[in-house]
């Protein structure tokens, strides 16, 4: 099985690779309809400065984001690279997630339709499908809603709820996923959104039959690893780079 790229000539090449994956992830979000006005963000920790992350500029449509549009923000909220404004909710949430989880390279959040619909139930996903087992005993519920997350303390509470999990359902709000690569965080988000959709459909039709816990745990080991998440995202990246090469902003694919 292929593995994530690690053979870079230095931080500049690694940073370019990271930004290309991040811009591509936004295009996938746009294609999948995960945009809702100016809401939603994906971040990627800078490979050289661990207290900085790359993020989408506030107000830029996911479908139009290019590598050159991305901005770099430090953990005080200052834009250190780029000339756009950072979404304050993105800073409040992602700065605290990255601070609490040194293992996390990327985090993804949006107000996707099925994610926010499912979040209104105030519950975690049940293991009703093979794909839902990706999140079995590895996602959390932030069982509170106090408005738009603009306060650092609220971001800390959200990060605490996430804990060591790969994802958290934000009640009455949406989904947030994390990963050791942009690829992984993107795949967890798309898969979780579809798992929310599947459970909503199943519950609308009747009472779903749950997968036994021991089988769900086994399935998790087969589908829920960091490598599985990264690898499962590769068809998405192959597709979006082929169909929307303008996202590279003149850079060469690395």
N, C-alpha and C positions, 0 to 999 in steps of 0.2 A: 504493500500500500504506500502511495506517495506520502510525503511528510512536509510540513511547513518549511519554507525557505529559511535557512540560517546562515548561508554562505554569502555574507555581504562584505564589500571592501572596506566599509567603515560606516559610521553613523549617518552620513549624508545619504548613502545608497539605501540603507535600511529605512531611513525616514521617508524617502521617496516611495519605496515599496509600500510602507504603511499608509501614506497619503493616497496612493493609487487605490489600495484596497478600500479605504474609507470612502473616497469619492464614489467608487463602484457600489459600495453598500447603500449609499444614499440613492443612487439611481435605481437599485433594486427596490428599495422602500417606495420610491415614486411609482415604479411600474406596478407594484402590488397594491397601490392605493392606501399606503399607511400614513399619508399626509393628512393633516387637519389644520388648515390655516397656517399659522406660524409655529404650531406645536410640534414637538418631537426632535430628538437629537441622538446622534451616535458620536461617541468619543473614542479616541485612541491615545494611549499614553506615549509621550515622546520617547524614543529609544535612548536618547542621550541625557535628557533632563527629566527625571522621574516625577518631579513636581509640576510638570506641564502636560497638557493634553491638547490634541487637535480636535476641532469640532466644526460643525456647520455654522456659517454666518447667520445671524438672526434675520429672518424674513426671506431667506433665499429658498426657492422651491426645490424640493428634493430632486425633481426631474431635470433640473438645470445645473446642478452642482458639478463643478470641475475641480481638479486637483488644486488649481491656483486660487480657488475661492476659499479654501479651508483656512481657518485661523487657529493660532496657538494661544492658549490661555494658561496662566500660571495659577497656583492655588490661592492667590489673593484676589483673583478675578480680573487681573490686568491682561489685556491682549498684547502679547509680546511679539507676535508675528501676524501680519495681515492688517487690513485697514477697515474691517467691518466690526459691528457690535456683537457681543456675545449675548445669547439668550440667558437672562438671569436665572431662570428655572434650570437651564442646562448646567450652569455653574453651581447652583445650590445643590443639585442632585449629584452630578458627576464628580465634582471635586471631593465630596465626602465618600462616595463609593470608591474612588481611586485611592483616597487616603487610608480607608479602612481595609482595603484589599490590595496589598502589594503584588499579588499574583495576577491581578486583573490587568490586561492590556486594553481591552475594549468593553464598552457598555453601550447598550442600545435601548432606546425608549421611544414610543410613539403612542398616539391615541388611535390605534387601529380599531376597526369596527367591532370585531369579535372579541378582541382583548378587553375593550372597555365594557362591552355588554356582559361578558363573563365576570369581570371585576365587580359588577354591581351585585352579584350573588354573595359576595363576601366569603368565598370558599376557595380551597385549592383544587387543582385538577384531580380527578379520579383516574385510576388506571383502567380505562375502558377500551383502549386500543394499544397496539404495539408502539405507535409513535408517542402516545401519552406517557408510556413507560420511560421515555427519555428523562422525564421530570420526576419520576417516582422517588420520593424521599429526598429530592434535590431541588425543591423550590419552596418558597415561603409566601406568606400572606402579610402584607402591611395593612392591618385591619383598622384603618383610620382614614379620614379625609378632612382636611382643614382648609381647603382652597388651593390655589396655585402655589407650588413649592418655590418660594422666593427667599426663605430664611435658611441660613446655614444649619441651624439647630434641627429644622425639619429634615434637611438632607441627612444629618447624622442619624436621626431616628429611622429614616428609610434604609440607610446603609446597615444599621443595626438589625433591622428586620430581615434584610437580605442574608446576613450572616455569611456562612461559607457556601451558600447555595449558588447555582448557576442562574437562577431567575427568581423574581418576586412579582406577585400580583398586587398591584396597588389598588385597593378597594375604591370603587367609584371613579377610577382614573385610567388605568391601563396596565401595560406590562413593561417590565424591565429585565433585560438579560445581560449576562457578562460572559467574557471568555478570555482565553490566553492569546487570542488573535481576533482581529476584526472579523475574519471568516467565521470563527466559532460563534461569536456573539450574534452575528447576523443569522446564522442557521438556527440557533436556539430560538431567536425571536420569530422567524417565519414558521418554525415548527410549532412553537407554543401558540401562536395565533391560530393556526389550523387545528390544533388540539382543542382550543377553546371553541372554535366553530363546530368541531365534531361533537363535543359534549353537549353544546347547546342544541344541536339538531337531534341528538339521541334522546335527550331529556324531553324535548318537545314531542317526540314520537312515543315515549314510554319510559320504563325504568331500565337503565342500562345494566348489563351484567358485568360486574367488575372482574378483572383478572386477579387471580389469587396472588397474595403478597409475595410468596416465594418465587412464583413465575415472573411477576413484575420486577423483582430484584434481579433475577437472571437476565431478563430482557434489557434492563438498565445497563448491565455490564456489557451487553452486546451493542447497544445503540447510544449510550449516554456519556461516553468518554470524551475527553478533550480532542483526541485524534479523530474520533468518529464525527464530532461536530465540525471540525475543520474540513475533513474529507467530504462530508455531505454538502458543504457549501461550494465546492469547486465547480460543479455544473452551473450554478448561479453566476459565478464570476466569469466562467468561460463564455456564457451566453451574453452577459451585459457588456463585456469588453468587445465582443464581436459585433453587437448590435448598436452600441453607443460609444464608439472609440473617441468621440470628441471630449469625453469626460477626462481624458488624459492631459488635456491642455497643452499638447505639443510635446509632452514628455515621452520617453521610450519606456515601454512596459518592462518592468523588472520583476 
